[in-house]
Amino acid sequence: MKKVVIAVDSFKGCLSSSDIAKAVAEGIHHVIPGCEVIKVPIADGGEGTVEALTQATHGQVITIPVHNPFMQPIQASYGITGDGQTAVIEMSAASGLDLIPRKEGNVMHTTTYGTGELIADAVDRGCRNFIIGVGGSATNDAGVGMMQALGVRFTDDNGNEVEKGGKVLSAICHIDTRSQLPELSACTFHIATDVTNPFFGPQGAAHIFGPQKGGNEMQVEALDKGMKHLAGLILETTGRDISNLPGAGAGGGMGGGCVAFLQANISPGIELIMNHLHFDEIIRGADLVITGEGKIDRQTLFGKVPVGIAHTAASQHIPVIAITGQLDITADKELREAGLSAIFPIHPAPISLEKAMQPDYAYRNIRRTIEQICCTLTSFVKKQ
């Protein structure tokens, strides 16, 4: 092998994409010293997206004071790519489920205001292109809080500005954009998600994701009613119909809110990020691509990094091997059909989850697994 490209998603809670790439590269060079190895930090719009894109483009991470889903002050970070033009924001950094205690009813009160503050800061620094990953949110306010932070006024029937949180959606009667941050008209927004749920309805944001965020049956119904009401008001005010738009329900309706208020595009996260990195050009002429993620199962088939990488590599007839910390073997056939030539779990023996998640242990096993793969491949080539 003369050229190998490494593009492995982070092993959540264990190793970052760049750390894994380092271990893989060490394993390759131990067996094939002269091999050209290209390390590409990669993500699918979820955790690790900011790190992956800022590292890949030699950008920077910005940390600023914002408000969490309960409007409490916190520090949150986002990325700016190396050209200074694109802001990379993970919604979970300011509006994430992990930022607040788990408690029934939270979803009625949580707001995306902090995500709006991140956008406003990036605009002030000159960014005009935005990639926003909408996974892991604690909210179901359809991005209303985000737009409040960006200057939009949402008022009730008496002209009073509504409060924050999903509970107010049904009370919104007017949308006033006159005080909206003027630079937004020159900005382009891309929403990264692997979720295809609509804005409201049985498969909508409230019914599918509301219970995970602390909503009981009555609250979920109220939120869904509010989402339907807001969709109608958006259509009446802007002419944009987001009711049945795939992905509009992502991030508690953030996907639909961004389309409605920011003219955003919704795309599978891995496709969006590969396009931004020009991944098809990076892998040109490669003999092998190595990808993977912490757990590979049937969910991997739906917009996750390994299958996205495999689809792109297949167009150039480049084989793809995946590594993982945990493999669901019942999905083997479908994963091979999706373009993965082989999948290798990194652990040599049954171990506890706690042990498997230890970074040093995982790092060593990744390197060892890659060495074994390379030994097998080189032995096969020598016999040809």
C-alpha positions in Angstrom: 0.0 0.0 0.0 1.3 3.4 -0.9 -1.5 5.7 0.3 -4.0 5.3 3.2 -6.6 7.9 4.3 -7.8 7.8 7.9 -11.2 9.3 8.7 -12.6 7.8 11.9 -15.3 9.5 14.0 -14.5 10.0 17.7 -15.2 7.2 20.1 -17.6 9.2 22.3 -16.3 9.7 25.9 -13.1 7.9 25.0 -10.9 9.3 22.2 -11.2 12.1 19.7 -11.1 11.7 16.0 -7.6 13.1 15.9 -6.4 10.9 18.7 -7.7 7.8 16.9 -6.1 8.9 13.7 -2.8 9.2 15.4 -3.1 5.6 16.8 -4.1 4.3 13.4 -1.2 6.1 11.7 1.3 4.6 14.2 0.0 1.1 13.5 0.3 1.6 9.7 3.8 3.0 9.9 5.0 0.2 12.2 4.2 -2.4 9.5 4.5 -0.3 6.3 7.1 2.5 7.1 7.0 4.1 3.7 3.3 4.4 3.4 1.8 7.9 2.8 -0.8 8.4 5.6 -3.4 11.2 5.5 -5.3 11.9 8.7 -8.6 13.6 8.3 -10.5 14.6 11.5 -14.2 13.8 10.7 -17.6 13.9 12.4 -21.3 13.7 11.3 -22.6 17.0 12.8 -22.8 15.7 16.4 -20.2 15.7 19.2 -16.7 16.3 17.8 -17.8 18.4 14.7 -16.2 21.6 16.0 -12.9 19.9 16.8 -12.9 18.0 13.5 -13.5 20.9 11.2 -11.3 23.4 13.0 -8.4 21.0 13.1 -8.8 19.9 9.5 -8.9 23.5 8.3 -6.3 24.9 10.8 -9.0 27.0 12.4 -9.6 28.2 15.9 -11.9 27.4 18.8 -13.7 30.4 20.4 -15.0 30.3 24.0 -17.5 33.0 25.2 -20.1 33.5 27.9 -23.6 32.5 26.9 -26.8 31.2 28.5 -27.6 27.5 29.0 -31.1 26.1 28.3 -32.4 27.6 31.6 -30.9 31.0 30.9 -28.1 30.5 33.4 -24.6 31.9 32.5 -22.1 29.4 31.2 -19.0 29.3 29.0 -19.5 27.6 25.6 -17.3 27.1 22.6 -17.6 27.0 18.8 -15.2 26.9 15.9 -14.1 29.1 13.1 -12.4 27.5 10.1 -9.0 28.5 8.9 -10.3 30.9 6.3 -12.1 32.9 8.9 -15.4 32.7 7.0 -17.2 29.6 8.4 -18.5 29.2 12.0 -19.0 25.6 13.2 -21.5 25.4 16.0 -22.7 22.3 18.0 -26.1 23.2 19.3 -25.4 21.1 22.4 -22.6 23.4 23.5 -25.1 26.0 24.6 -28.4 24.3 24.5 -27.5 20.7 25.3 -29.3 18.1 27.4 -26.1 17.5 29.4 -26.0 21.1 30.6 -28.9 20.9 33.0 -30.2 18.4 35.6 -32.6 15.7 34.3 -36.1 16.6 35.5 -39.6 16.0 34.3 -41.0 19.1 32.6 -37.7 20.6 31.6 -38.6 20.6 28.0 -41.4 23.1 28.5 -38.9 25.7 29.8 -35.7 25.2 28.0 -34.5 27.6 25.3 -32.1 27.8 22.4 -31.1 31.4 23.3 -27.5 30.4 24.0 -27.1 29.0 20.5 -28.3 32.3 19.1 -25.6 34.0 21.2 -23.0 31.8 19.6 -24.2 32.8 16.2 -24.3 36.5 17.0 -20.7 36.3 18.3 -19.5 34.6 15.1 -21.3 37.2 12.9 -19.5 39.9 14.9 -16.2 38.2 14.1 -16.9 38.3 10.4 -18.3 34.8 9.8 -20.9 34.6 7.0 -21.2 30.9 6.5 -22.5 28.6 9.3 -22.5 24.9 9.9 -24.8 24.0 12.8 -25.0 20.5 14.3 -28.3 20.1 16.0 -27.9 16.8 18.0 -28.1 16.4 21.8 -30.4 19.4 22.5 -32.5 19.9 25.7 -35.0 22.1 23.8 -38.3 22.0 21.9 -38.7 25.7 21.1 -38.3 25.4 17.3 -35.3 27.8 17.5 -37.5 30.7 18.8 -35.0 31.3 21.6 -32.2 31.4 19.1 -34.0 34.0 17.1 -34.8 36.1 20.2 -31.1 36.3 20.8 -30.7 37.5 17.2 -33.1 40.3 17.6 -36.5 38.9 16.5 -39.5 39.7 18.6 -42.2 37.1 19.2 -45.4 38.7 20.7 -48.7 37.5 21.9 -52.2 38.7 21.0 -51.7 41.8 23.2 -48.4 42.7 21.6 -46.4 41.6 24.6 -43.1 39.8 24.0 -43.5 36.1 25.0 -41.2 34.4 27.5 -38.7 31.7 26.5 -39.2 27.9 26.2 -41.5 25.5 24.4 -44.4 26.4 26.6 -44.9 29.7 24.8 -45.2 28.4 21.2 -49.0 28.4 21.2 -49.1 32.0 22.5 -47.1 33.5 19.7 -49.3 35.6 17.4 -46.9 37.9 15.7 -43.3 37.6 14.4 -41.4 40.9 14.1 -38.1 40.7 12.4 -37.4 44.5 12.1 -34.8 44.4 14.9 -33.1 41.2 13.6 -29.3 41.4 13.3 -28.9 43.0 9.9 -25.9 40.9 8.9 -28.0 37.7 8.9 -29.3 38.6 5.4 -25.7 38.1 4.1 -25.2 34.8 5.9 -25.7 31.2 4.7 -26.7 28.5 7.1 -26.3 24.7 6.8 -28.0 22.4 9.3 -26.2 19.1 9.9 -28.4 16.2 11.1 -29.1 12.6 10.5 -32.7 13.1 11.7 -35.5 13.1 9.2 -38.4 13.8 11.5 -41.0 16.4 10.5 -41.8 19.6 12.5 -44.9 18.2 14.2 -47.2 15.2 14.2 -46.8 11.6 15.5 -43.3 11.5 14.1 -42.5 15.1 14.9 -40.0 16.7 17.3 -42.3 16.7 20.4 -43.6 13.2 20.2 -40.4 11.5 19.3 -37.8 13.5 21.3 -39.9 15.3 23.9 -40.0 12.3 26.3 -36.2 12.1 26.2 -36.0 15.7 27.4 -38.4 15.3 30.3 -41.8 15.7 28.7 -44.8 13.7 30.0 -47.7 12.8 27.8 -49.7 16.0 28.4 -46.6 18.2 27.9 -45.7 16.5 24.6 -49.2 17.1 23.3 -49.0 20.7 24.3 -45.6 21.1 22.6 -46.9 19.4 19.4 -49.9 21.7 19.4 -47.5 24.7 19.7 -45.3 23.5 16.9 -48.3 23.1 14.6 -49.5 26.6 15.5 -46.0 28.1 14.9 -45.7 26.3 11.5 -49.0 27.9 10.4 -47.9 31.3 11.6 -44.5 30.9 9.8 -46.4 30.0 6.6 -48.6 33.1 7.0 -45.7 35.4 7.8 -42.9 34.2 5.6 -44.6 32.0 3.0 -42.4 29.1 4.0 -44.1 25.8 4.6 -42.0 23.7 7.0 -44.8 21.3 8.1 -43.6 18.2 6.3 -40.0 19.1 5.7 -37.7 16.2 6.5 -35.4 17.1 9.3 -37.5 20.1 10.4 -38.0 18.3 13.8 -34.3 17.9 14.5 -33.0 19.6 17.6 -36.5 20.1 18.9 -37.6 21.9 15.8 -34.4 23.8 15.4 -34.1 22.4 11.8 -37.4 23.9 10.8 -36.8 27.1 12.7 -33.5 27.7 10.9 -35.1 27.0 7.5 -38.0 29.4 8.3 -36.0 32.3 9.9 -32.5 31.9 8.4 -33.3 30.3 5.0 -31.1 27.3 6.0 -30.5 24.1 4.2 -30.8 20.8 6.0 -28.3 18.1 5.0 -27.0 14.8 6.4 -24.1 15.8 8.6 -21.5 13.6 7.2 -22.3 14.7 3.6 -22.1 18.3 4.6 -18.8 17.9 6.3 -17.2 15.8 3.6 -18.2 18.4 1.0 -16.7 21.2 3.1 -13.4 19.2 3.4 -13.4 18.2 -0.3 -13.1 14.6 0.9 -13.4 13.1 -2.6 -10.3 15.0 -3.6 -8.4 13.9 -0.4 -8.9 10.2 -1.1 -8.1 10.3 -4.8 -5.5 7.7 -5.6 -5.7 6.1 -2.2 -5.3 2.3 -1.8 -7.4 2.1 1.3 -9.6 4.3 3.6 -9.9 3.4 7.3 -13.0 4.7 9.1 -15.1 3.8 12.1 -16.9 5.0 15.2 -17.3 3.9 18.8 -20.3 1.7 18.1 -21.3 0.2 14.7 -24.8 -1.1 14.4 -27.9 -0.6 12.3 -27.9 3.1 13.2 -24.6 3.4 11.4 -26.6 2.9 8.1 -28.5 6.2 8.6 -26.2 9.1 8.1 -23.2 8.1 10.3 -19.6 8.6 9.4 -18.5 5.0 8.3 -21.3 4.6 5.7 -20.9 8.2 4.5 -17.2 7.6 4.0 -17.9 4.2 2.3 -20.3 5.7 -0.2 -17.8 8.4 -1.3 -14.9 5.9 -1.5 -17.0 3.5 -3.6 -17.3 6.1 -6.4 -13.5 5.8 -6.8 -13.4 2.0 -6.2 -11.4 2.4 -3.0 -11.9 -0.3 -0.3 -13.0 0.9 3.1 -12.2 -0.9 6.4 -13.9 0.2 9.7 -12.7 -0.1 13.3 -15.1 0.1 16.3 -15.3 -0.4 20.0 -18.5 -2.3 19.8 -20.1 -4.2 16.8 -23.6 -5.4 16.3 -23.0 -8.4 14.1 -26.7 -8.6 13.2 -26.1 -5.7 10.8 -23.1 -7.2 9.1 -24.8 -7.9 5.8 -26.3 -4.5 5.4 -23.1 -2.7 6.4 -21.1 -4.7 3.8 -23.8 -3.8 1.2 -23.4 -0.2 2.2 -19.7 -0.4 1.1 -17.7 -1.4 4.2 -15.3 -4.1 3.1 -14.7 -5.3 6.6 -15.3 -4.2 10.2 -12.9 -4.9 13.1 -13.7 -4.6 16.8 -10.6 -3.4 18.6 -11.0 -5.3 21.8 -9.2 -8.7 22.0 -11.3 -10.1 24.8 -14.5 -9.5 26.8 -14.0 -6.6 29.1 -16.0 -4.2 31.2 -17.4 -1.0 29.6 -15.3 1.0 32.1 -12.1 -0.7 30.9 -13.1 -0.4 27.3 -13.6 3.4 27.7 -10.1 4.0 29.1 -8.4 6.2 26.5 -4.9 4.6 26.9 -6.4 1.1 26.7 -8.4 1.9 23.6 -5.5 3.7 22.0 -3.2 0.6 22.3 -5.9 -1.7 21.0 -6.6 0.6 18.0 -2.9 0.5 17.1 -2.7 -3.3 17.6 -5.7 -3.9 15.5 -4.4 -1.7 12.6 -1.0 -3.5 12.8 -2.8 -6.9 12.4 -4.8 -5.5 9.5 -1.7 -4.2 7.7 0.2 -7.4 8.3 -2.6 -9.4 6.7 -2.9 -7.0 3.7 0.9 -6.9 3.1 1.1 -10.7 3.3 -1.6 -11.1 0.8 0.0 -8.6 -1.6 3.4 -10.4 -1.4 1.7 -13.7 -2.5 0.2 -12.0 -5.6 
